[in-house]
């Protein structure tokens, strides 16, 4: 935008650039299955690495190359991606465009129909109190992503199940699961990565997926304590988790690696945009024109 002669303003709620690539170790591991919008900026676990080679992740005018003191792996860890993004911002002097610790609370179209009024809040100078202000812009680009509304699996009996439940967004390190029996729901990238991570310390890891090609439970090769199951049929008050094939395990933890409900900018709710679409991850819903 700046190259085309515009003067963009970037509102960033947190205290630095990097977005989801900023690792936060103090995740709330007691995330509830109730609908909530997480206030954390990031959902990274400590061992997360990219699932694309660095050559595919860099900008054309700023290649993603390893520095002398960085992570030289072709599929680097999250800290290397953050370093790259921060270097990019410095190289092109983008920091001056960003208003840190400033949260947009409302976006509305002006009566003229040609501009947008943006209301935002920020910390008052020298105080913990927040002050609110407004500005008018010709256009608004919303770049806050859809992945902040955890989606939990709908499992019969899970509300009365006595063990611990959490969503993958709260997972950081495997140590809290030492010696436990863990059921992981979902075999996407998060489910498979977290299952392997936990298997190093857990007593057993049971990965359940509705996309299982096998009608029966099977042990995963290369792991002495990992099993792959069909979809969960129900959870019981005695701590058991029962799978569609009739097999069952007594589990300590259920980890929901079940993705996200489609979430739209909360500051736009007053203008008629939906907050989120529960359980619908259709790709065509991720990009849409919204009339106000």
C-alpha positions as CSV (number, residue, x, y, z in Angstrom):
1,X,0.0,0.0,0.0
2,X,2.8,2.4,0.8
3,X,4.5,1.7,-2.4
4,X,1.3,2.7,-4.2
5,X,1.3,6.1,-2.5
6,X,-1.0,5.3,0.4
7,X,-0.4,6.1,4.1
8,X,-1.6,3.0,5.9
9,X,-2.2,2.8,9.6
10,X,-1.9,-0.6,11.3
11,X,-3.7,-1.2,14.6
12,X,-2.1,-3.9,16.7
13,X,-3.7,-5.0,20.0
14,X,-0.5,-6.5,21.5
15,X,2.9,-4.9,22.3
16,X,4.9,-6.1,19.3
17,X,4.9,-7.3,15.7
18,X,4.8,-11.0,14.8
19,X,1.1,-11.9,15.4
20,X,0.5,-15.6,15.8
21,X,4.2,-16.4,15.7
22,X,4.9,-14.8,19.1
23,X,5.2,-17.7,21.5
24,X,3.3,-17.5,24.9
25,X,4.3,-20.0,27.4
26,X,1.6,-19.3,30.0
27,X,-1.4,-20.6,28.1
28,X,-4.6,-21.3,30.0
29,X,-4.6,-25.1,30.0
30,X,-8.1,-25.1,31.5
31,X,-9.8,-23.9,28.3
32,X,-13.5,-24.6,28.6
33,X,-15.7,-26.2,25.9
34,X,-17.9,-23.1,26.2
35,X,-17.7,-20.6,23.3
36,X,-15.0,-18.0,24.0
37,X,-12.7,-15.7,22.1
38,X,-9.2,-16.2,23.3
39,X,-7.3,-13.1,24.3
40,X,-3.9,-14.7,23.6
41,X,-2.2,-13.6,20.4
42,X,-0.8,-17.0,19.7
43,X,-1.6,-20.7,19.7
44,X,1.9,-22.1,19.3
45,X,3.3,-25.1,21.2
46,X,6.9,-25.1,22.2
47,X,8.1,-27.7,19.7
48,X,6.1,-26.3,16.7
49,X,8.0,-26.2,13.4
50,X,6.8,-24.9,10.0
51,X,5.1,-27.5,7.7
52,X,6.4,-25.7,4.6
53,X,10.1,-25.1,3.7
54,X,11.4,-21.7,4.4
55,X,11.8,-21.0,0.6
56,X,8.0,-21.0,0.3
57,X,7.4,-18.8,3.3
58,X,9.5,-15.7,2.4
59,X,8.4,-12.6,0.6
60,X,9.8,-12.2,-2.9
61,X,11.8,-9.1,-2.1
62,X,13.1,-10.4,1.3
63,X,14.1,-14.1,1.1
64,X,13.7,-16.2,4.3
65,X,17.3,-17.2,4.8
66,X,18.9,-18.5,7.9
67,X,21.1,-16.1,9.8
68,X,24.4,-17.1,11.5
69,X,22.8,-17.4,14.9
70,X,19.4,-18.6,13.7
71,X,17.6,-21.9,13.1
72,X,19.3,-23.2,9.9
73,X,16.8,-26.1,9.4
74,X,14.8,-26.0,6.2
75,X,11.6,-26.4,8.3
76,X,12.5,-24.1,11.1
77,X,10.9,-23.6,14.5
78,X,8.5,-20.8,15.3
79,X,11.1,-18.6,16.8
80,X,12.9,-18.4,13.5
81,X,9.7,-17.3,11.7
82,X,9.2,-14.6,14.3
83,X,12.8,-13.4,13.8
84,X,12.2,-13.2,10.1
85,X,9.0,-11.2,10.4
86,X,10.6,-8.8,12.8
87,X,13.6,-8.4,10.4
88,X,11.2,-7.7,7.5
89,X,9.5,-5.0,9.5
90,X,12.8,-3.4,10.3
91,X,14.2,-3.7,6.8
92,X,11.2,-1.9,5.2
93,X,10.6,0.5,8.1
94,X,7.2,-0.8,8.9
95,X,7.3,-0.3,12.7
96,X,6.5,3.4,12.3
97,X,3.2,2.4,10.7
98,X,2.1,0.2,13.6
99,X,0.2,1.5,16.6
100,X,0.9,-1.0,19.3
101,X,-1.3,-1.9,22.2
102,X,-4.2,-0.3,20.3
103,X,-7.4,-2.3,19.9
104,X,-10.1,-1.6,17.3
105,X,-13.5,-1.8,19.1
106,X,-15.8,-0.7,16.2
107,X,-15.8,-0.2,12.5
108,X,-18.8,1.5,10.8
109,X,-19.4,3.0,7.4
110,X,-20.0,6.7,7.2
111,X,-23.3,7.9,5.9
112,X,-21.6,9.1,2.7
113,X,-20.8,5.5,1.9
114,X,-17.3,6.4,0.8
115,X,-15.4,6.1,4.1
116,X,-15.2,4.2,7.3
117,X,-15.1,5.3,10.9
118,X,-12.8,3.3,13.2
119,X,-13.1,3.5,17.0
120,X,-10.2,2.2,18.9
121,X,-8.9,2.1,22.5
122,X,-5.4,2.4,23.9
123,X,-3.6,2.9,27.1
124,X,-3.5,6.5,28.2
125,X,0.0,8.0,28.5
126,X,1.5,7.3,32.0
127,X,-1.6,5.4,33.1
128,X,-3.1,1.9,33.1
129,X,-6.5,3.4,32.1
130,X,-7.6,3.2,28.4
131,X,-8.7,6.1,26.3
132,X,-11.0,5.8,23.2
133,X,-10.6,7.7,20.0
134,X,-12.0,7.7,16.4
135,X,-10.6,8.3,13.0
136,X,-12.0,8.1,9.5
137,X,-10.4,6.1,6.7
138,X,-11.0,5.6,3.0
139,X,-10.8,1.8,3.4
140,X,-10.4,-0.9,6.0
141,X,-8.5,-4.2,5.7
142,X,-9.2,-6.7,8.4
143,X,-6.2,-9.0,8.9
144,X,-6.8,-10.5,12.4
145,X,-7.5,-14.0,11.1
146,X,-10.3,-16.5,11.9
147,X,-8.5,-18.8,14.3
148,X,-9.3,-17.6,17.8
149,X,-12.6,-19.3,18.5
150,X,-11.9,-23.0,19.5
151,X,-14.2,-25.6,18.2
152,X,-14.8,-28.5,20.5
153,X,-16.0,-32.0,19.4
154,X,-19.6,-32.8,20.0
155,X,-19.3,-36.1,22.0
156,X,-22.1,-37.8,23.8
157,X,-21.6,-37.7,27.6
158,X,-18.5,-35.4,27.5
159,X,-20.0,-32.8,29.8
160,X,-20.3,-35.4,32.6
161,X,-16.9,-37.0,31.9
162,X,-14.7,-36.6,35.0
163,X,-11.3,-36.1,33.4
164,X,-9.5,-33.0,32.1
165,X,-10.4,-31.5,28.7
166,X,-8.6,-28.9,26.8
167,X,-8.3,-27.6,23.2
168,X,-5.0,-27.7,21.2
169,X,-4.9,-23.9,21.5
170,X,-3.9,-24.4,25.2
171,X,-1.2,-27.0,24.6
172,X,2.4,-25.9,25.0
173,X,4.6,-28.7,26.4
174,X,4.2,-32.4,27.0
175,X,5.5,-32.6,30.6
176,X,2.1,-32.1,32.3
177,X,0.9,-35.3,30.7
178,X,3.6,-37.5,32.2
179,X,2.3,-41.0,32.9
180,X,-1.3,-40.2,31.8
181,X,-3.6,-41.8,29.3
182,X,-4.5,-39.1,26.7
183,X,-7.2,-39.3,24.0
184,X,-6.6,-36.9,21.2
185,X,-9.6,-36.0,19.0
186,X,-8.6,-35.1,15.4
187,X,-5.8,-36.3,13.1
188,X,-5.0,-33.0,11.3
189,X,-1.6,-31.3,11.7
190,X,-2.2,-30.3,15.3
191,X,-3.6,-33.7,16.4
192,X,-0.7,-35.7,14.9
193,X,2.0,-33.3,16.0
194,X,0.7,-33.1,19.6
195,X,0.1,-36.9,19.8
196,X,3.8,-37.5,18.9
197,X,4.9,-34.9,21.3
198,X,2.9,-36.2,24.2
199,X,3.8,-39.9,23.4
200,X,7.3,-39.2,24.8
201,X,6.0,-38.8,28.3
202,X,2.5,-40.2,28.4
203,X,1.5,-43.7,29.4
204,X,-0.7,-44.1,26.4
205,X,-1.9,-41.8,23.5
206,X,-5.1,-42.7,21.6
207,X,-5.7,-40.7,18.4
208,X,-9.3,-40.7,17.4
209,X,-10.6,-39.6,13.9
210,X,-13.8,-39.7,12.0
211,X,-11.7,-40.1,8.9
212,X,-10.2,-43.4,10.0
213,X,-10.0,-46.0,7.2
214,X,-9.9,-48.9,9.6
215,X,-13.0,-50.3,11.3
216,X,-10.9,-51.4,14.3
217,X,-8.3,-49.8,16.6
218,X,-4.7,-50.3,15.6
219,X,-1.3,-49.6,17.1
220,X,0.7,-47.0,15.2
221,X,4.1,-48.3,13.9
222,X,7.2,-46.8,15.5
223,X,5.4,-46.0,18.7
224,X,5.0,-48.4,21.6
225,X,2.3,-46.4,23.3
226,X,0.2,-44.9,20.5
227,X,-3.1,-46.2,19.0
228,X,-5.3,-45.0,16.1
229,X,-9.1,-45.3,16.5
230,X,-12.3,-44.6,14.7
231,X,-14.5,-41.7,15.9
232,X,-15.5,-41.5,19.6
233,X,-19.0,-42.8,20.2
234,X,-19.4,-41.5,23.8
235,X,-17.6,-40.6,27.0
236,X,-18.8,-42.1,30.3
237,X,-18.9,-40.9,33.9
238,X,-16.5,-43.7,35.0
239,X,-13.8,-42.0,32.9
240,X,-14.1,-44.4,29.9
241,X,-14.0,-43.2,26.3
242,X,-15.8,-45.5,23.9
243,X,-15.0,-45.6,20.2
244,X,-17.3,-46.6,17.3
245,X,-15.7,-50.0,17.0
246,X,-16.6,-50.8,20.6
247,X,-13.2,-50.5,22.1
248,X,-12.7,-48.3,25.1
249,X,-10.0,-46.8,27.3
250,X,-9.9,-45.2,30.7
251,X,-8.5,-41.8,30.0
252,X,-7.1,-39.0,32.1
253,X,-7.3,-36.3,29.4
254,X,-9.2,-35.5,26.3
255,X,-7.4,-33.2,23.9
256,X,-9.7,-31.5,21.3
257,X,-7.5,-30.9,18.2
258,X,-10.7,-30.1,16.3
259,X,-9.9,-26.7,14.7
260,X,-11.8,-23.5,15.0
261,X,-15.2,-22.1,14.5
262,X,-15.2,-19.5,11.7
263,X,-14.8,-16.1,13.5
264,X,-15.3,-12.6,12.1
265,X,-14.1,-9.3,13.5
266,X,-15.9,-8.7,16.7
267,X,-15.7,-4.9,16.2
268,X,-18.0,-5.4,13.1
269,X,-20.8,-7.2,14.8
270,X,-22.8,-4.0,15.2
271,X,-22.7,-3.5,11.4
272,X,-24.3,-6.9,10.7
273,X,-21.4,-9.2,10.3
274,X,-21.7,-12.6,12.0
275,X,-19.5,-13.3,15.0
276,X,-18.7,-16.9,14.1
277,X,-20.2,-19.8,12.2
278,X,-20.1,-22.8,14.5
279,X,-18.9,-26.1,13.0
280,X,-18.7,-24.8,9.4
281,X,-15.2,-24.7,8.0
282,X,-16.2,-24.5,4.3
283,X,-13.5,-22.7,2.4
284,X,-15.9,-20.4,0.6
285,X,-17.0,-18.9,3.9
286,X,-13.5,-17.7,4.7
287,X,-13.6,-15.0,2.1
288,X,-16.8,-13.1,1.5
289,X,-18.1,-9.6,0.7
290,X,-20.1,-8.2,3.6
291,X,-22.7,-5.5,3.0
292,X,-23.5,-3.1,5.9
